[in-house]
């Protein structure tokens, strides 16, 4: 199953168009994309039958897509989760997931313009896992059943704020408005031959900067769900940015950062791509 946020309305996505969930279900399920996570198991059951039903399908205008999960209550992120990124960052391989938070006001859609607040904004393409049902003290072996789906994301990072000071400011440096674009759709784990092995990458103005596979993660999606849920209950609709591979701009020689007028393109195999134009500070 593939769902999307089409101009604020929840839709099912098919090869030949989209189905408006509220209209097709006669109001049984809400039109608001975030609200569906309060009844995710029931929605999954209905959507299975809806796929073969004769519901009206409308053409999909990709540019009308918004963040598939627009208002999560919690947004977690995992740092240093690919060994090649650990090496380029000059750290040791972590023995446990290194978790920080991104604030929900940083979320953006797959085609939204992103304002660069400084000249040291970096890219970090990531697979994003979306929680489907409340998860607390979940075992890794059971974790996939608590995941509603996967989407493509970018963990943009203002490196000066992130790294300066007596203690790093990861959450602030990665939470400027627009610093968490996601999309273009949410895809349930059963749609993939292997949800633990997906290609991902990003390009700046057509030049590929990152390219890897999620099977190279140090801590898999189930391991991350288990680790976080052992401490914090994960709530329906929460996001987990699962880490980025090597190729970030701050680790290059010479260093390279994003600039106004460029386009940041990010993709995950089987999900789709983000195409975010970059603009200068509007202040």
N, C-alpha and C positions, 0 to 999 in steps of 0.2 A: 504494500500500500504506500502511496505517495500523497502527501497532503501539502497544501501551500496556503499562504496568506495573500489573497488577491484583493488588493485595495481595501484591506480590513475585513474581508469575509473569508471564512474557511471553505476551501474547495478540495475535492479529490482530484488528483491529476492522472489522466490517462493519455495514451498516445494520440488519441483523436480529439482531445479537448479536456475541459474540466467540468465537474459537477458541483453545483452549489449545495453544500451540506444541509443548511437549514431548510432550503426549499425542497430538496429531494427527500428529506426525512419528515416533511410536513410539520416542522417545528420541534421534532423530538430532540434534535441536537442544536446547539447554538450556532449563530453565524460568527461569533467572536472567536478567533483562533486560540487565544489563551484559555478560554473557558472550557475547551474540549478536554483538557487534561484532568478536570474534575470528574469526568465520566469516561476516561480513556478505555477501560476494558469493554464497556457496553458499546462504545463507538466502534471499536475494532470489530466486534461481532456484527454490527449493522453494516459496516463498510464492506465486509466480505461478501454479503449478499448484494450490496449496492453495485458492486463491480459488474455483475451480470444482469442487473435490472435495466429497464428501458428508461433511464433518467435522461433528461435533456442535457446535452453537452454543448458547451460554448467554446469558441476558439480561445486559446491562451495567448495573451499578450504578455510576454516575459517582463516587459518594462513596468508592468503594474504589480509585480510581485514585491511583497514586503518581507520583513523578518518573519520566518515561520512560527517562531515563539516570541512574541513581541514584548511580553511583560513577565518574565520569570521572577519568582521570589528570591532565588539564590542563583548566583553564577560562580561556579568554581573553575579553576584552571590549574593545570599541572605543568610545572617548569622542569626543564632538563630531563625530558622523557625519551630522547633518542640519543644513542651513544655518540653519533657523529656531531650532534649539536652540543653535547656535554664537552667533547674534545675541543671544538672551536671556541667554546666559552671558557676553556681552561679550568674546568672543575673536575672533581672526581665523580665516578659513577655513583649515584645516590643509592642508599640501601632501602629507601622507602620513598613513596611519592612526595614531591615537594609541592605543596598546595598553596595557592593564594586565591584571592577573589577579584573578580571584575564587577564593577557596579552596573546594574541594569540600564542606567541612563546612557551607557556607552553603546547600546545596541543600535544597529543600523540594518538596512535591507541590502539585498544582493546587488542593486544598481545605484544605491545612494551615493552622492558626492560626499567625500570625507575632507573636512577642514584640517589642515596641518598646523598645529599651534607653534611649531618651531622647525628648525632645520635638522633635527636629529630624531625624526620619526622613522621607525624600522618596521619591517613586515615580518609576520610569523603565520604561515598557513597552518591550519589545524583541522582535524576531524572533531566535530562537536557532538557529544552524546546528549540526548534529551531524556529525562526521567519520565516514565509513564505512570508508575504507581509508587506510593510512599515506600521508601527503602530505609530501614534502620537495622544495623548489625547484620548485613547481608553477606553471605559467603560468596566468594568469587565464582564458585561453580554454579551458583544460582543467579548471578547478577544480570545476565542478558534478559531474563524475563521481566526485569524491572525497567528496562530501557524501551521507551516508546519508539525511538528512531534515531537516525543519524543525519547530520547536515554538515555543510561546508562552513568554515569560519576563518576569520582572521583575528589574531591577537596583536593588533597594532600597539607599538610601544614607543613612548617618548623616553629615550634612553637617559637623558640627563636627570629628569625627576626620578625615574625608576632606580637609578644607581647611586645618586648623590646622597650625602648626609651621613650621620652616624649609624643609621640603619636604612637599608634599601626601602624604597617606597613603591614596591611592585604594583600594588592595587591602584594607587593614584596614577602612576606613570602609564598604566594600561587601560585607563578608564575615561579618557577625554571623550566628548561626544563623537560618535561615529567610529570609535576604536574597536568595536566588536560587530562587524558586519557578518551576517549569517544568511544561509539560503542555498540555492533558490527554493528548495523544497525540503521536506522532512520525509525520510525513507525508512520504513520499518526494517528491522534486522533480517527478517525472513526473505527479503527481496534480493539479498546478496548471496552468491555462492559460498563466501566466507567473510563474514563481517569483521573478522580480525585481520584481514589482509586486503587493504584497499590502497590503490595508488593515489597520491596527492601531490600537489605542487603549486607554485605561484610564479608569475612573471610580472615584470615592470616594463611597461611600454613594449611588450613583445619579447623581452629578453628573459629567459627562464632563470630564476634565482634559486628555487628550491624544487626538488623532485625526490620522492622517496615512497615508501610503503608503510602502512600502519603496522604491519607485522614486525617492523623493526623497533617498535616501541619497547622501552625497558619495562614499563608496567602497562599491561593491556587494559582495554576498557573495563572488563570485569574486575580486574585487580584494583583499578581506580575507584569503581563503585564500592567495592568492599572496604577499601581503606577509608574513604570519606564517610561512608555510612556507619562505620564503626564509631565515629565521633559525632557527626552531624546527621540527623535524619534528612534524607533527600526527599524533596516534595515533588508532587506531580508538576511537570513543566520546568523543573530546574535544568540548568545547562551545565555541562562539564566540557571545557576546552581541554583536549587531551594531550597537548604538547606539540612542539614543532621540530622538524628535522633541521639538519645543517643548511647553511646558505643565507643566514641573516646578514643584513648590511653592516651591522656594527662589528662583525667578526671578519670582514673582508680587509684586504690590504691593497689599495687604500680603502678606508671605510666608505660606504655608500648609503645614503639615506633617501627617502622619498621626497619628491619635489612637486610643487604646483604644476599642473598641466599634464602630469603623467597619469597613466591608468594602471591600477593594481588589479590583476586578474588572478583568481585563486580557484582551485578545483579539487574535487575528490571524486574518484572513480565511482560511477553508478549513482551519483547524486547530482552533479552539475557544477556550474561555476558562478563565481561572483565577478562582477566587472565594475569596480568602483573608481570613478574619476576623482582626482586629488586636486584640491583648491587651496589657495593661500589663506592665511588668517584674515577674517573679516573685521577684525578690530582695528 
